[in-house]
Amino acid sequence: MNSITEQRIALISVHGDPAVEIGKEEAGGQNVYVRQVGEALAKLGWEVEMFTRKVSAEQQTIVQHSPNCRTIRLEAGAVEFVPRDNLFGYLPEFIDNFLQFQQENGFVYPLVHTNYWLSSWVGMQLKEIQGSKQVHTYHSLGAVKYNTIDTIPLIASTRLAIEKQVLETAERIVATSPQEKEHMRSLVSTKGNIDIIPCGTDITQFGCMDRQAARAQLGIDPEAKLVMYIGRFDPRKGIETLVRAVGESQFRESGKLQLMIGGGSRPGHSDGIERDRIENIVAELGMSDFTTFPGRISQEKLPYYYAAADVCVVPSHYEPFGLVAIEAMASKTPVIASDVGGLQFTVVPEETGLLAPPQDVGAFATAIDRILSSPQWRDELGQAARKRVETKFSWEGVASELAQLYTRLLQGKYEETQQQSSEDTQKKVLLVS
């Protein structure tokens, strides 16, 4: 068995390019997760290759992030952006090019860590073709998602079947919260091996400045009551709920209330359509004079925005984890989030922020006003939030747990443990009978 320093790992993220600028179309938490996990694993001595689909002729085929970590873009179908729900038919070509890359470089990945259901299918084929072990992170469960939307896409039945198959066949599934694990068990399958390893955040990038310094940098009124949203424009993100809640705030007539909705890509894309819809609601409610849309925020500027806010709101209809919540918490900014999924794990009500039922405008309005009304409590929540992130959600800690998981799988430790446990069970049965 090779030592860890000689180990290679392939992180596969077909539609979530780890090297793309965060905030662009379909670029969000998954891209951040894969990139940060890859870079943190590389620091631990792993040779990390992150595979994604090339969507533009201008994109570099290989992006080197650090000496042991790079993104490799493989062609699959036309070299153009394709929405994730339309990508499944291109996966066989993705696999062919992955196998060709291995052949040209003279090695086979003994283990692949796949991300999202599209990549899970790729991983299952690689298991069959070359015996690679598979670790999988869902990032989103079809069984949960389809309960929250009106129009079910044609690919839904394929996705649900593949999500069940990977849970039952992968060596290990990584759930990012206890809530996500419970959903897998209740909605997908009772079979399969699930470990809980949360997402992380860069605790050195966030939390390095105070609120007033951040506001001075961004030109925001020091006295403002600033409510922040950061993320993609997608109906499932619940931005409409936030806008309507802020519209009901008791601070609306104070002249100090500000709502900032950051994120999004360019007009005409699917998130541009949702941004237009949200801007229309803001105008209809007469909120345009205190609502700003700064657009896509660079990774360099992001810490300023989180730090500047009095409260960060994550009003998603569902989130398996919710990276924005821990980025805000790392910035000592309390979070008000929907009482769903992984947000129930990251946000501790009354301690690091507040939870509200999804799409409940009145509950979000009440929660926002509670925190805005008490600067002292806001600061206490923010300090507790930072401490929680430092303790539980650093990328170094996440990568360390994943590295241990990979090593046990590669060394056959899990199989031995499971076999031993099965033998122990049989002995107990014999003793009882």
N, C-alpha and C positions, 0 to 999 in steps of 0.2 A: 504493500500500500504506500502510495506517495505521501510525502508530508504535505501539510496544508500549503506551504509555500510553493509547491509544485502543482497544486490543484487548479484546474480551470473550472469556471462556472459560466453557463450561458443563461442570461436573463432574457426571456422572450416576451416582447410587448409589441405585437403586430401593429396595433393602431395607435399606441401611446408612445410617441418618439421621445426617448429620454434626452435627446440633444436639442429638441425644438424649444423655441422661446415660450415660456409658460404664459397662458392666457390666450394663445392663438386658438383657432377653431379646434375643438376636441382635445385641447391640451389643458390638463388640470392635475388633480391629485395623483392619478396613476403615473403620469410622466415624472412628477416630483419623486414619488416613491421609488420607481425603478432607478432613476439617476442617483438619488441619494444612497440607496442600498448598494448600488454598484460601486460608487466611489468609496463608501465606508468599508465594504468588503475588500476592496483593493488595498486599503490602508492596513488591513489585517493580513495581507500577504497573498490574497487570492488573485488569480489571473481572470479578470472579468470582461466578458464580451456581452454587450447588450444588443439584441437583434430587433430591428423594427422594419417597417415598410417604407420604401422611398416614395415620396409623393410629389417631387419636383426635380426637374433636370438640373436646377441650380444647386440642389443639396449635395454636399460632400457625401461620398459613399462611406467613408470612415471618418469619424470624429474622435480624436484622442483627447480624453478628459484628464487623465493622469497617467503616469508610467504604466500602471497595470489595469487601466480601465478605459474602454472605448465603446462607442456606438457603431454598429455596422448596419447600414441600410441595404436591404435586399429588395430587388424588383419583384413585384407580384401584380400582374395586370398592367394597365397603362400607368405611366409615371405621372400621376396626378392625384389630387385629393379625392378620396371616395369616403362617403359617410360609413361609419362602422357597421351599420345594419346591412350594407351592400357588399361587404368584404369577403364573406365566407367562400364564395366561388373562386377567389384568387389564392386561397391558402395552399392548394397543392403545388402551385408554382413557387410559393414562398418556401415550402419544404424542400423542393428540388434545389433551389438556390442555397439553402442552408446546408444541405448535404454536399453540394459542390464546394462551398466554402471550407467545410471540414476536410474534404478530399485534397483540395489545393494546399491546405496548411498541414496536412499529415497528422491529424488527430481526430478523435471522436469524443464529444462531451459525455462523461459518465453520468452527469446529472444536469437537468434543465429545470429552471424555475420559471414557470409560465405565469402570465398576468392577464386577466380578463378571459372570458370564455373562448374568444377566437383563438388566442394563443394556447389555451388548454387543449384544443383539438390538435394543433401542431404538436404539442408535447406528447399526446397520446399516440400519434403516428410515429414519432421518433422512438417511443418505447417499443413499438412493434417492429420497426425497421432495424434498430440497432441496440435495443436493450437499455437505453438511457433511463435512469430513475427520474421521477417527476415530482417536483414540489409545485403547488399551485396556490396563487392568491386570486380570489374572485374580483375584488374591487367593486363589484355590483352584482346582485343576484337577480336573474330574470324573474324568478318567482315573486320577488318583492317588487321589482320595478313595474311589472305588468299589472300589479294591483293598484298602482298610483297614477296610471295614465289611461286616457279614454280610447286612443287609437292603438291597437296592438299590431306591431309590424309583422309582415309575412314570415320573417325569420324566427319568430317567437318559438314555435314548436321545436325547431332545430336546436335553438339555444337551450331550451329547458332540458332536452334530452342529453345534450353534451354536458351541461352543468351537473346532471345526475351521474353520468358516466365517469366524469373526472373525479367526482367526490368518492366514487366507489372503487376507482382503479389507481389513482395517484398514490405514491408512497406516503405523501403527507400533504394535507391542505393546511394553509396558514390562514386562520381567521384573525382579523385585526382587533376584534373585541368579543367579549362573551356574548353580546347580543347577536353579532353576526353568526357565531357558532350555533346559537340556539335556532336562528332562522334556517341554517343549513340542515339541522337535524329535523326541524318540524316541517319544513317546506320542500326539501330536496331529497334527502335519504338518511336513514338511520345507520347506513353502512359507511365505512371509510374512517380514516385516521385524521383527526383535526387537532392542531396545536394552536394556541392563542399567542401571537406575537404582534404587538401593536405597531402602528405606523410611528414615525418619529418626526422630529424637526431639528433644525440647526440652532441649538441653544446659544451659540456664540453670535449668530447673525441677528437674532431677535432679542429684544430686551436690553439693548446696549445704549439706549438714550431715554430721557424722560419726556413726558408729554409736551411741556412747553418748548423744549429744544426742537422737538419734531415739528410742532406747529410753526415755530419761527422759520424752520427750513422750508415748509410747504406754503407759507403765507396764509395760515389759518388763524382766525381771531382767537387770542388766548382765552377769552371768556366764553367761547362757543360751547354749546351742548352738542357734541358731534357723535352722530350715530353712523356706523360704518358697515358696509357690506363689501366683501371682496370675493370674486369668483366668476364662474362662467354665467352667461345669460342663457338660461334654460328654464322652461316653465316649471320643471321639477325642483328647481332651486328655491322656489317660493318667494321670489323678490316682490311679487305683487302683494303678498301678505305683509311684508316689511313696510312697503310704501304706504299701504292703507293704515297700518298700525302707527307709523310716525305721523300720519295725517290726523290721527285721533289724540296725539300726545297733549298733555296739559301744558307743555312748554311751547306749543305752536305759536301762540300770540306773544311770546316773550321777546321775539326778535333775536334770540340767541340760538335757536334750534337749527342745526344743520344736518342734512342727510347726504352722505357720500356713497355712491354706488360704483365701485371700481371693478374693472375687468372687461372682457369682451375683445373680439377681433375686429374685422373690418365689415362695413355695411354690405348687405346682400347675402352674407352667409347665414346659416340657420340661427346663430346667436345674435346676428345683426337684426334679424326679424323680431326676436324676443326683446332686444334692446329698444327697438322702435315702439313696440307695444307698451313696455314699461314707461318710456318717456311720455307716451300719450296719456297714460294713467296719471303720471305726475302732473301733467298740464291740466287734465280734467279736474284734479283735486285742488288746483291752485297752489301747488307746491314748488313750482319751477324756480321761484326766487330764493329758496333755501336748499335746493337739491342740486348736486353737481355729479357729473359723469366723467371722471378723469381718464376713462379708457383703460387700455392695458397698462398695468403698472410693472415696471422692470423689477427684477429680483433685488437690485441695488436699492431701489426706492421703497420697496415693500415694507421694510422695518419702520420707516418713518410714518407711513400711513397707519399701520397697526398702533404704533405708540401714540399717535396724535389723537386717536379716538377715545371717547369716554366709554363707549361700549361697542363691541363687534357683534353683529347679529347673523346667525346661520339658520335661516328659516326653511331649510330643505324639507321636501315631503318625505324624503328618506336619505340617509347617508350610512354606508357600512362602517365608515370611520369618521371622516370629516377633518382633513388636514388644516383647513382654515382655522378651525376652533383652537387647535394646539399652537398654531403660529401666533394667533392673537394672545393666547394665554402666556406663551413664552415672552410676549412683549408687555406683560403685566396689565393687559387690558381684559376686563371681565367679558364673558361671552353669554349672550342669550341665544339659545338654540332650540330647535324643535325636539320634542321629547320622543325621539325615534333612534333606532339602530345604535351605531357606535357613539353618537352624541350623548347617549345616556351613560356611556363609559367615560368619555373624556371630560365632560362638564359635570361637576358635583354641585347640585342645586343648593343655593344659599351659602356655598363655600367658595366656589370659583366663578360663579355666575348663576344663571337661572334657566330653567327649561319651561317650554310652553307647548301646548298641543299644536301639531302642524296645521297650518291654514286657519288658525284661530286668531283673527285680527285683534279682538279685544284682549286676549291673554298676552299677546306680544306687546300691545300698547301699555298695559299695566306693568309688565316686566321692565320695559324701557324706562317708564316714568319712575319706577322704584329706584333704579340705579342712578338715573340723572338727578334725582331729588337729594341724594346723599353722597357728596364727593368723598367723605371719609370712608363710607362703606364701599364705594367704588374702588378706592385705593386698597382697602383690606382684601376685597375679592381679587384684585389684580395681583397682589403679593402672593396670595394663596395659590392663584392660578399658575404663576411662574414656578413656585415650589413644586407643584404637581407635575409640571412638564419636566423639570430638572430630574425628578425622581423616576418618572415612568417613561418618558417619550423622547429620549435623545437618539439620534441616528446611530451613534456608536453602540448604544445598548441593543438596538434593534439588530444591527449587523452582527453583533457578537452572538445573539441568540440564534440568528439564521445560520451563522457559521458552525455553531455547535450542532444544529439540526442536520446540515449538509454532511458534516464529518461523520456523524453517527450513521447516516444512511449509506455513505460511501464505504464505511468500514463494516457494514452489515450488522451493526449493533442492534438496530430496531428489530430486525428479523429474529435475532437470537432472543431478545427480550419477549417478543410476541410468542415465540415457540415455547419458551420457558413458562410463560404465563398460561399458555394453553395446556401444557403438561401438568402444571400445578392444579389447574381446574379439573383435569381428568382424574388426578389423584384424589381431590376432594370428593368428586362424584363417587369414586370407588369406595372411599372411606365411609361416606354417608350410606351407600347401598349395602 
